[in-house]
Amino acid sequence: MPTATPVQRKVTRPRADALRNRERIITAAREMFVEYGPDVPLDEIARRAGVGNATVYRNFPDRDALVREVVCFVIDRTARAAEEALAETGDAFAALERFVHTAADERISALCPMVSTTFDQNHPDLEAARKRAEQTVEEVMDRAKAAGRLRPDVCVGDLMLAVNQLSRPPAGADCISMDRFAHRLLQLFLDGLRAPARSVLPGTAATMEDFRQT
């Protein structure tokens, strides 16, 4: 009895123009969320991205889906910056510096608070992005401590709280005008992280749970 030949199913991949449109929407949304907050009209996002409204809704069925994608995109880019810096130089403190300055450029402090106000904080996509970033920063900090470059009494939560406070004001609060100060303040903070420590820190180290509750 002849054996049936398995049917080979063709895997459909997004067209290059569809991927470009999606990236343009995410980029435009990130810019406008920072400038105006998460309630900016989606029609305005479509206009800035140079696509039709239907294209936005085809990629993101609702506002929560778009906000979540923007936040995950920014978290992933920031974590990747630290990973790439570590791979390029092997210098963990330099990788930490890259992470901190990229977090400012990506406007994490303006975007991450949207997590608690617009969508499910425990969504699996967000959890995966957040876990990757936390593990990356923790590894970089551990390696910097082991190399004697980072003071031993700081933790990931300390770092993230400081970046959040120093890099940008909340979304819609004229973030762009703070650009000329953010990297200066962050570099002062980074210099304070260098070992050997010149003072004893008061209180206890902040955890990531402390950071998420702020």
C-alpha positions, 0 to 999 in steps of 0.5 A: 500500500503506497505511503502518502507523501506529507504535504509541505506547508509553506511558512508565511513570513511578513513582507519586508514592507509590512515589517518596516511599517510595524517598526515605523508605527512603534517608533512613532508611538514611542516618540508621541507617548513620551511627548504627550502620554499614553492617551495620544490619538492613534490617528496621530500616531498613524500620521507621524508614522506615515501609514494609514489607520488600518495599518495601525489596527492591523498590527495592534488591535487596541491601544494596550497592545501598542503601548505594551509593544513599545515598552517591550521594544524599549526594554529589549533595545536597552538590554541589548545595548549592555550585551553588545557592549560587554561582547565588544569590550569585555569591560563590565563597567563600560557595559553598565555605562552603555546600559544607563545612557541607552536607557535615557536615550530610549526614554525608559523613565517616561515609558515604563510607568505606563505599564501600571496604568494602561495594561496587564503588568503580568503579560507574558511578553512584558514579563519576558522582556523585563526578565531579560533586562534584569538578568542582563543588568544583574550579570553585568553588575556582578562582573563589574563587582568581581573586577573591582570596578563597581562598589559592592553595596549597590543592587539592580534596584538601586541602579534602576531607581536612579536611572528612572529618577535622573534620566527624564521627567514623566511622559508629557512633561516636556521630556525633550527639553531635559535631554541636555541635562540627562546624560550629565546627571547620569554620568555623575551617578555612574562615577559614584558607583565606581569602586572603591566606594568613598562613603557608606550608603545609608539604609538598605539596597533597593530591590526590583520590587521596590523599583516596580512599586515606585 
